[in-house]
Amino acid sequence: MDIILIGFIASFLAGIATSIGALPVFFIKKLSERFEDTSLGFAAGVMLSASFFSLIIPGLDYGNEWYKSEGMSLFVVLSGLVIGVLSIWIIQSKAPHEHFILGRSHNKAEKAKLSKVWLFIIAITLHNIPEGLAVGIGFGGGDIENGTSLAMGIGLQNIPEGMAVAFSLIAVGYSRTKAFVIATITGLFEPVFGLLGVALVTVFQHLLPWGLGFAAGAMLFVISHEIIPETHRRGHENWATGGFVVGLVIMMALDILMG
């Protein structure tokens, strides 16, 4: 129970970083497009590094311990990864949602059915499902160091994500206070999935290699399908790539320095 509680608290703190990112809405009128693309590129770099160094590699290590076979370990982790990709792909294909930059992808009749706020909440929930799962599963098996580095990395990338959400809400007519509150709420979805992840792999430890692969696959889908394309649509590719590299390096350093 102690590790489950720790995993929940860590995922909560990572999720609440979204509200830290949303704070500038009270002091800044508008973010520049270049800054938005750079910060979202940073988030993608953090998530990519976390996928490999905090999820896939530890998953292979745990698999070797459980199955005493590198081949079986590889099969289990890669199977989990593919299932994670397919799961998020199915969810995002069925759920109407709004992209950060492209805007709503529905026709006028569909726009009338769903409020702007729920389109945003659905979009950010899609991002927070794999992030929360990753933090929770990272604490599975009592690996506090791995879970902590994951929580710190996800928390860091939630800051620019919170900024993007809050300023996007302002752009479509929400007040600064409402934009901040909604951005904060979207971050609170993360500890829900964090609790689910850490509870499952702690109670059923044989699921840990599968779970780590699943979380990695879900995050890789979000990176490739959502974040990177969004940062390459307005002519700031170089800045977005620079942010991506910085995020990747910082997360890699966190993972190595924290063991």
C-alpha positions as CSV (number, residue, x, y, z in Angstrom):
1,M,0.0,0.0,0.0
2,D,2.9,2.4,0.7
3,I,4.2,2.2,-2.9
4,I,0.6,2.6,-4.3
5,L,0.2,5.8,-2.2
6,I,3.6,7.1,-3.3
7,G,2.8,6.4,-6.9
8,F,-0.5,8.2,-6.5
9,I,1.0,11.3,-4.9
10,A,3.8,11.4,-7.5
11,S,1.3,11.3,-10.3
12,F,-0.8,13.9,-8.6
13,L,2.2,16.3,-8.3
14,A,3.1,15.7,-11.9
15,G,-0.5,16.4,-13.0
16,I,-0.8,19.6,-10.9
17,A,2.2,21.0,-12.8
18,T,-0.3,21.7,-15.5
19,S,-1.7,24.4,-13.3
20,I,1.7,25.9,-12.8
21,G,2.0,26.2,-16.6
22,A,-1.4,27.8,-16.7
23,L,-0.5,30.6,-14.2
24,P,1.0,33.0,-16.9
25,V,-2.6,33.5,-18.2
26,F,-3.0,36.1,-15.4
27,F,0.1,38.0,-16.4
28,I,0.7,37.6,-20.1
29,K,-1.8,38.6,-22.8
30,K,-0.8,36.1,-25.5
31,L,1.9,33.5,-26.1
32,S,3.9,33.7,-29.4
33,E,3.4,30.9,-31.8
34,R,7.2,30.2,-31.8
35,F,7.2,29.8,-28.0
36,E,4.2,27.5,-28.1
37,D,5.8,25.3,-30.7
38,T,9.1,25.2,-28.9
39,S,7.5,24.3,-25.5
40,L,5.4,21.6,-27.1
41,G,8.5,20.3,-28.8
42,F,10.2,20.2,-25.3
43,A,7.2,18.1,-24.0
44,A,7.6,15.7,-26.9
45,G,11.4,15.3,-26.1
46,V,10.7,14.5,-22.5
47,M,8.1,12.0,-23.4
48,L,10.3,10.2,-26.0
49,S,13.2,9.9,-23.6
50,A,10.9,8.7,-20.8
51,S,9.4,6.1,-23.1
52,F,12.8,4.4,-23.7
53,F,14.9,5.1,-20.7
54,S,12.2,4.9,-18.0
55,L,9.7,2.5,-19.5
56,I,11.0,0.2,-22.3
57,I,14.5,-0.5,-20.9
58,P,13.3,-1.2,-17.3
59,G,10.5,-3.3,-18.8
60,L,13.0,-5.5,-20.6
61,D,15.0,-5.8,-17.3
62,Y,12.0,-6.8,-15.3
63,G,11.0,-9.2,-18.1
64,N,14.4,-10.9,-17.9
65,E,14.0,-11.3,-14.2
66,W,10.5,-12.8,-14.5
67,Y,10.9,-15.0,-17.6
68,K,14.7,-15.8,-17.5
69,S,14.7,-15.3,-21.3
70,E,15.6,-12.2,-23.3
71,G,13.5,-13.4,-26.2
72,M,10.4,-13.7,-24.0
73,S,11.1,-10.4,-22.3
74,L,11.4,-8.7,-25.7
75,F,8.1,-10.3,-26.9
76,V,6.2,-9.2,-23.8
77,V,7.4,-5.6,-23.7
78,L,6.9,-5.1,-27.5
79,S,3.5,-6.7,-27.3
80,G,2.5,-4.3,-24.5
81,L,3.9,-1.4,-26.6
82,V,1.8,-2.4,-29.6
83,I,-1.3,-2.8,-27.5
84,G,-0.6,0.6,-26.0
85,V,-0.4,2.2,-29.4
86,L,-3.6,0.5,-30.6
87,S,-5.5,1.4,-27.4
88,I,-4.8,5.2,-27.6
89,W,-5.3,5.1,-31.4
90,I,-8.8,3.6,-30.9
91,I,-9.7,6.1,-28.1
92,Q,-8.6,9.2,-30.0
93,S,-10.3,8.0,-33.2
94,K,-13.6,7.6,-31.4
95,A,-13.4,10.7,-29.1
96,P,-14.1,14.1,-30.7
97,H,-11.3,16.4,-29.7
98,E,-9.6,19.6,-30.5
99,H,-6.0,20.0,-31.5
100,F,-3.8,22.6,-29.9
101,I,-3.1,24.5,-33.1
102,L,-5.2,23.1,-35.9
103,G,-8.5,23.7,-34.0
104,R,-11.7,21.7,-34.2
105,S,-11.9,19.0,-36.7
106,H,-15.7,18.7,-36.9
107,N,-18.4,20.2,-39.1
108,K,-20.9,22.9,-37.9
109,A,-23.5,20.4,-36.8
110,E,-21.0,18.5,-34.6
111,K,-19.7,21.8,-33.2
112,A,-23.2,22.6,-32.0
113,K,-23.4,19.4,-30.0
114,L,-20.3,19.8,-28.0
115,S,-19.1,22.8,-26.1
116,K,-15.6,24.1,-26.6
117,V,-14.5,23.2,-23.1
118,W,-15.3,19.5,-23.5
119,L,-13.4,19.3,-26.7
120,F,-10.4,20.7,-24.9
121,I,-10.9,18.4,-21.9
122,I,-11.1,15.3,-24.1
123,A,-8.0,16.3,-26.0
124,I,-5.9,16.8,-22.9
125,T,-7.3,13.6,-21.3
126,L,-6.0,11.7,-24.2
127,H,-2.5,13.1,-23.4
128,N,-2.8,12.5,-19.7
129,I,-3.9,8.8,-19.9
130,P,-0.4,7.5,-21.0
131,E,1.4,10.1,-18.9
132,G,-0.5,9.1,-15.7
133,L,-0.1,5.4,-16.4
134,A,3.6,5.9,-17.1
135,V,4.2,7.5,-13.7
136,G,2.1,5.0,-11.8
137,I,3.6,2.0,-13.6
138,G,7.1,3.5,-13.1
139,F,6.7,2.9,-9.4
140,G,5.6,-0.7,-9.9
141,G,7.7,-3.3,-8.2
142,G,8.9,-0.7,-5.7
143,D,11.2,1.1,-8.1
144,I,11.0,4.5,-6.4
145,E,14.0,6.0,-8.3
146,N,12.5,5.2,-11.7
147,G,9.1,6.4,-10.7
148,T,10.5,9.6,-9.3
149,S,12.5,10.5,-12.4
150,L,9.4,9.7,-14.5
151,A,7.2,11.9,-12.3
152,M,9.7,14.8,-12.5
153,G,10.0,14.5,-16.3
154,I,6.2,14.3,-16.9
155,G,5.7,17.2,-14.5
156,L,8.2,19.3,-16.5
157,Q,6.5,18.6,-19.8
158,N,3.1,19.3,-18.2
159,I,4.1,22.9,-17.6
160,P,4.2,23.9,-21.3
161,E,1.1,21.7,-21.9
162,G,-0.8,23.7,-19.3
163,M,0.3,26.9,-20.9
164,A,-0.9,25.7,-24.3
165,V,-4.3,24.7,-22.9
166,A,-4.9,27.9,-20.9
167,F,-4.0,30.3,-23.7
168,S,-5.9,28.3,-26.3
169,L,-9.0,28.6,-24.1
170,I,-8.5,32.3,-23.8
171,A,-8.2,32.5,-27.6
172,V,-11.7,31.0,-28.0
173,G,-13.3,33.4,-25.5
174,Y,-12.9,32.0,-22.0
175,S,-12.0,34.2,-19.1
176,R,-8.5,33.9,-17.6
177,T,-9.9,32.4,-14.4
178,K,-11.9,29.8,-16.2
179,A,-9.0,29.0,-18.5
180,F,-6.7,28.4,-15.4
181,V,-9.3,26.3,-13.6
182,I,-10.0,24.1,-16.7
183,A,-6.3,23.6,-17.3
184,T,-5.9,22.6,-13.7
185,I,-8.8,20.1,-13.9
186,T,-7.3,18.5,-17.0
187,G,-4.1,17.8,-15.1
188,L,-6.0,16.1,-12.4
189,F,-7.0,13.3,-14.7
190,E,-3.4,12.2,-14.5
191,P,-3.3,10.9,-10.9
192,V,-6.5,8.8,-11.6
193,F,-4.6,6.8,-14.2
194,G,-1.4,7.0,-12.1
195,L,-3.3,5.2,-9.3
196,L,-4.7,2.7,-11.7
197,G,-1.2,1.9,-13.1
198,V,0.7,1.6,-9.8
199,A,-2.1,-0.5,-8.2
200,L,-2.3,-3.0,-11.1
201,V,1.4,-3.6,-11.4
202,T,2.0,-3.7,-7.6
203,V,-0.8,-6.2,-6.9
204,F,-0.1,-8.2,-10.1
205,Q,3.6,-7.8,-10.4
206,H,3.9,-10.2,-13.4
207,L,2.0,-7.4,-15.4
208,L,4.9,-5.0,-14.9
209,P,6.8,-5.7,-18.1
210,W,3.5,-5.6,-20.1
211,G,2.5,-2.4,-18.3
212,L,5.8,-0.6,-18.9
213,G,5.6,-1.5,-22.6
214,F,1.9,-0.4,-22.8
215,A,2.7,3.0,-21.2
216,A,5.6,3.5,-23.6
217,G,3.5,2.6,-26.7
218,A,0.7,5.0,-25.6
219,M,3.2,7.8,-25.1
220,L,4.9,7.2,-28.4
221,F,1.6,7.4,-30.2
222,V,0.8,10.7,-28.6
223,I,4.2,12.1,-29.5
224,S,4.0,11.0,-33.2
225,H,0.3,11.5,-33.8
226,E,-0.4,14.6,-31.8
227,I,2.5,16.7,-30.5
228,I,5.2,16.7,-33.2
229,P,2.8,17.3,-36.1
230,E,1.2,20.2,-34.2
231,T,4.6,21.9,-33.8
232,H,5.5,21.7,-37.5
233,R,2.5,23.5,-39.0
234,R,3.4,27.2,-38.5
235,G,6.9,27.5,-39.8
236,H,8.8,27.1,-36.4
237,E,10.2,23.6,-37.1
238,N,13.7,24.5,-36.1
239,W,12.6,26.0,-32.7
240,A,10.3,23.0,-32.1
241,T,13.2,20.6,-32.8
242,G,15.5,22.6,-30.5
243,G,12.9,22.3,-27.7
244,F,12.5,18.6,-28.5
245,V,16.3,18.0,-28.1
246,V,16.5,20.0,-24.8
247,G,13.5,18.0,-23.4
248,L,15.1,14.7,-24.4
249,V,18.5,15.6,-22.9
250,I,17.0,16.8,-19.6
251,M,14.8,13.7,-19.2
252,M,17.7,11.4,-20.1
253,A,19.9,13.2,-17.5
254,L,17.2,12.9,-14.8
255,D,16.9,9.2,-15.5
256,I,20.6,8.5,-15.4
257,L,21.4,10.8,-12.4
258,M,18.5,9.2,-10.3
259,G,19.6,5.7,-11.1
